[in-house]
Amino acid sequence: MAELTIRDFRKSDYQVFSEMINDFYNKGIATLHGIDQKKIDTIFKISTSMTPYARALMIEQDGKIAGYLHLSFTHSNEVAGMVVLIEELYIRPEYQGKGIGNFVLDWLFQEYQDKVKRFRLEVTRENDGATRLYRKKGFQPLEY
């Protein structure tokens, strides 16, 4: 069985992150709009700055980068506690359909089990694979 690991971004991850986020925003069905290089540079700078408001993680399979996970953190009065927003979960095409997304979400729930009250995410209507995974993991659409 393949070894899956999740680790925080390193400054040396810039090039591979830049390629993956370009794919996420510009080549697929995950978003409704593209992204420019200036925003990518800013996201990477924030992601490696140790801010308490965002965390960026590389997903590796057998030591090779399979994707990334980007999180942001906020407080919600509605649940009287912290919320993790799954900003982006990107799995490279050649690694999709192999259970990596499932592994990442299980890791995420375990990592923040006693630290947050809610997990949130956004998904486009066209992204059927992601929608199936998120529903399987207990996410439900909000009406607002």
C-alpha positions in Angstrom: 0.0 0.0 0.0 1.2 3.5 -0.8 2.4 5.7 2.0 0.4 8.9 2.3 1.8 11.9 4.3 0.7 15.4 5.0 3.1 18.2 5.9 3.2 22.0 6.1 4.4 23.9 3.1 8.1 24.7 2.7 9.5 27.6 0.9 11.0 25.1 -1.6 7.5 24.1 -2.6 6.8 27.3 -4.5 7.2 26.0 -8.1 5.1 22.8 -7.6 2.5 24.8 -5.7 2.3 27.4 -8.4 1.7 24.6 -11.0 -1.0 22.9 -9.0 -2.9 26.1 -8.0 -2.8 27.1 -11.7 -4.4 23.8 -12.6 -7.0 24.1 -9.7 -8.1 27.6 -10.9 -7.5 27.6 -14.6 -7.9 24.0 -16.0 -10.7 22.3 -14.2 -14.2 22.6 -12.8 -13.2 23.3 -9.2 -13.6 27.1 -9.4 -15.7 29.7 -11.2 -12.8 31.9 -12.2 -9.1 31.9 -12.9 -6.2 33.3 -10.8 -3.2 35.4 -11.7 0.4 35.0 -10.7 0.4 38.0 -8.4 -2.3 36.3 -6.3 -0.5 33.0 -6.3 2.6 34.7 -5.1 0.7 36.4 -2.3 -1.1 33.1 -1.3 2.3 31.3 -1.1 3.8 34.1 1.0 1.0 34.0 3.4 1.0 30.2 3.5 4.6 30.1 4.5 4.4 32.9 7.0 3.2 31.0 10.0 0.0 33.1 10.3 -2.6 31.7 12.7 -5.3 32.4 10.1 -4.2 30.1 7.3 -2.4 26.7 6.9 -1.1 25.2 3.7 -0.2 21.5 3.5 1.4 19.3 0.9 -0.1 15.8 0.3 2.6 13.2 -0.6 2.3 9.7 -1.8 5.5 7.6 -1.5 7.5 10.9 -1.2 6.0 12.4 -4.4 3.7 15.4 -4.2 0.1 14.3 -5.0 -1.7 17.5 -4.1 -2.2 20.2 -1.6 -4.7 21.4 1.1 -5.2 25.0 2.0 -7.2 25.9 5.1 -8.3 29.2 6.8 -9.5 29.7 10.3 -12.3 31.9 11.7 -14.6 32.2 14.6 -18.4 31.7 14.2 -21.0 33.0 16.6 -23.4 30.4 15.1 -21.5 27.5 16.6 -19.7 29.5 19.4 -16.3 28.5 18.3 -13.6 28.1 15.7 -14.3 27.1 12.1 -11.9 25.5 9.6 -12.7 26.6 6.0 -11.3 24.1 3.5 -10.2 26.7 1.0 -8.7 24.3 -1.5 -8.2 20.6 -1.7 -6.4 19.7 -4.9 -5.3 16.2 -5.9 -3.3 16.0 -9.1 -5.2 14.1 -11.9 -2.9 11.1 -11.9 -3.6 10.6 -8.2 -7.3 11.1 -8.3 -9.7 8.1 -7.6 -7.1 6.4 -5.3 -8.6 7.4 -1.9 -6.3 10.3 -1.2 -9.1 12.8 -0.8 -10.7 10.5 1.7 -7.4 10.1 3.6 -6.9 13.9 3.7 -10.4 14.5 5.1 -9.9 11.8 7.8 -6.6 13.4 8.7 -8.1 16.8 8.9 -11.0 15.7 11.1 -8.5 14.0 13.4 -6.0 16.9 13.4 -8.7 19.4 14.5 -11.0 17.0 16.4 -11.1 18.9 19.7 -10.0 22.3 18.4 -12.9 23.4 16.1 -16.7 23.4 16.1 -17.3 23.2 12.4 -15.7 22.5 9.0 -16.9 24.3 5.9 -16.1 24.2 2.2 -17.4 25.4 -1.2 -17.8 23.2 -4.2 -19.0 24.0 -7.7 -22.1 22.2 -9.0 -20.1 20.6 -11.8 -17.5 19.0 -9.5 -19.4 15.7 -9.1 -16.4 13.7 -7.7 -15.7 16.2 -5.0 -19.4 16.6 -4.1 -19.7 12.8 -3.7 -16.6 12.7 -1.4 -17.8 15.6 0.7 -21.3 14.1 1.1 -19.8 10.8 2.1 -17.8 12.6 4.8 -21.0 14.2 6.2 -20.9 17.6 4.6 -24.3 19.0 3.7 -25.4 21.9 1.5 -26.3 25.2 3.3 -29.4 27.0 2.1 -27.7 30.4 2.6 
